[in-house]
Amino acid sequence: MPDPKKPATPPTGLRKGLTNYGDTGFSLFLRKAFIKGAGYTEDALSRPVIGIVNTGSSYNPCHGNAPQLVEAVKRGVMLAGGLPVDFPTISVHESFSQPTSMYLRNLMSMDTEEMIRAQPMDAVVLIGGCDKTVPAQLMGAASAGVPAIQLVTGAMLTGAHRGERVGACTDCRRYWGRYRAEEIDDQEITDVNNQLVASVGTCSVMGTASTMACIAEALGIMVSGGASAPAVTADRMRVAERTGATAVAMATSGLTPDKILTQKAFENAMRVLLAIGGSTNGIVHLTAMAGRLGFNIDLAGLDHMSRDTPVLVDLKPSGQHYMEDFHKAGGMPALLRELRPLLHLDALTVSGRTLGEELDAAPPPFVQDVIRPFDSPIYPVGGLAVLRGNLAPGGAIIKQSAANPELMEHEGRAVVFEDAEDMANRIDDEALDVAAHDVLVLKRIGPTGGPGMPEAGYMPIPRKLARAGVKDMVRISDGRMSGTAAGTIVLHVTPEAAVGGPLAYVRTGDRIRLSVKNREIALLISDEELARRAAEQPIERPSGDRGYRKLYMQSVTQADKGVDFDFLRATENRGSVPAAKSED
C-alpha cells in the first residue's frame, strides 16, 4: 500500500485535489474512509479514476438512454483497469428550458468545468446529446484541462405516419406548417404527433444535436465512428464501452483536450460542418469552444472554406434521409474519407492516433446513396454562407443548402416585429399588411435581447399567406433557428438590436436586399438616415436584477464571439481558425 503520508507527485486518482490544511496525508485518509463506506477495496481505489458525467433527467428524453450508457462506459473502464465514478451535472433539453436552452449553455459549461476540477479524476467521459449539451461539455472540459472524451446519446429512431417515414424535427415543422395552412385537421396533427419521436434520443435529422456529434468526431474528441449510432441500438452501447476503455488509456498517457482541440482540429470541424449541411448553431458553438482554447473563429475564413466544400450528406433538412441512414452508410469515417483532401490528417485524436491513421483503419467503403462522392454532391458548395452589409456589420449566417433558390437574390419591403411578443400578437392578424414578397424582420431575440438568443428566427409564415400557399419568405433576425428547420432565413445578425446594432433601426416599409451570391444583407437607406435614426432612438442595453440573469446579461458576448461569457474565454490568444497564411 502506498504511504498515505507521501501523496504521489503529480497526484493521480484519489490523491488529486486533496484539501491541504497542513496535513494532506490526513485528507487522503478521510477521503478513503468515506468512499470505503460504499464498499470499495484498496485495490479498486488504487486504479485510475475515470469520471463519467451523467446528464440523465426525466425532463430530457434526448438523454433517456443515459443510465444504460453509464453502465456500458463503466464496463469499458473496468475492462481497461480503471475505476469508473459517475456524477450528475445540469441537464438541458430544448423543449423544457425557459427562456431558452442557449441561456443555460454557459451555466452548464461552468458546472461541468467546476465538477471536473472539484472531484478527483484522471480522465472524464462526457455523456450528452441534446443541442447545447455537447458544446457546453466540451467548453467546460477544455477549460478544466483533464483528459476528456465525448460520448453522445445518439439519434432517435424514425416513425411512420400513413405510410410515410417521419422524424423530429424537420417533419414536425413541415406538418405544423400544413396544419397552420389548414391543409390537415386536428386529428391528423395529433396522429402525427404520436409518431414523430419514435424513441428516446436526439433529433433524427441533421439538426444541432447531430451536427455537434459529427463535429465532435471531426475534432478528434470522440472515438472513431461514435457520432452516428442510434440511441437505442447495440452499436451505441458498444461505442460507450469503447469510450470507457479509451478514457483509461487517455488517463495513462495524459492526453488532454488542448493536445486534441488544436487549430487544425477546428479547421477539420469547420469543413465537416459545411459538408454535412449542418446547423447554423454549429458555428456559434464552435466559436465558443475555440475561444476556451484561445482561438478565434474567422467568419470570413469559414465563408471562404464554404466555396470549395460541397454538401455531401443527404440528410434532412438539406436532403431526404435520416441519421439512421447516415449510420448505415458508414457514418463519419465514410464522410471523412470523401473529405480527405481537404482535411488536416495529422490532427491527433482520442485514440492517440492521427485522423489519417484512423481513416486508414476504418472499414472499406461500399455502395450507398446517403454520403455522396466529392464530385457528386447534393449541394455544390457548403451548407452555410456568411453575409455582411450595413444591416450586419459583424456578420450574419444563412443556411443556403436549405434555402429557397428563388429567394436567395431578393429585394423586398420590410415588415418589422419589435420583439417575439410583438410577432406572436400580430403574425396571424388578418389585418397585418404583408405580402409574399415582403421581408419579415424580427428584432431583440439576440444574446441579450432574448435573452439567450432563442430559436425564434424561424418565424412562421403569416397564416393568411400560408392559407394562400406561401411556403417560404425571406426572414431576418438577430436570433437563431433550430438546426432541423429550413427556409430562406438570415440569422445571427450582429451586433444585435438590443445593444444598438443597425437592426434596431429598421422600420416597416424600408427596402432590404438579400444577395447570397454577393454575400450581402443590406438595408437600403443612406448612412446619414441610419445615423439619424440611431441618434433619435438611444438603446438601453437590457440588464438583470440578480443571480444568474444578472451575470448572464453583464457577461454574454455577441454571436460572432460564440455567445460565451467574456470571463470564460482563454486569456492567451493562439490565433485564428482557419489559420492565416503566416500561421501555417
Secondary structure, DSSP 4 states (H G I P E B T S, - for coil): ---TTS--SS--GGGTT---SS-HHHHHHHHHHHHHTTT--HHHHTSPEEEEEE---TT-GGGTTHHHHHHHHHHHHHHTT-EEEEEE-----GGG-SS-HHHHHHHHHHHHHHHHHHS--SEEEEEE-STTHHHHHHHHHHHH-S-EEEEE--BPPPEEETTEEE-TTHHHHHHHHHHHTTSS-HHHHHHHHTTS--SSSB-SSSSHHHHHHHHHHHHT-S-TT-SSS-TTSHHHHHHHHHHHHHHHHHHHHT--HHHHS-HHHHHHHHHHHHHTT--THHHHHHHHHHHHTTEEE-HHHHHHHHTT--B-B-BTTTSSB-HHHHHHTTHHHHHHHHHGGGS-TT-B-TTSSBHHHHHHHSPPP---SSB--TTS-SBSS-SEEEEEETTEEEEEEEEGGGS-GGGSEEEEEEEEESSHHHHHHHTT-TT----TTSEEEE-S-STTTTTS--STTSPPPPHHHHHTT----EEEESS---TT--SSEEEEEES-GGGT-GGGG--TT-EEEEETTTTEEEE-S-HHHHHHHHHHS-------SSHHHHHHHHHB--GGGTS-BGGGS-SS--EEESPPGGG-
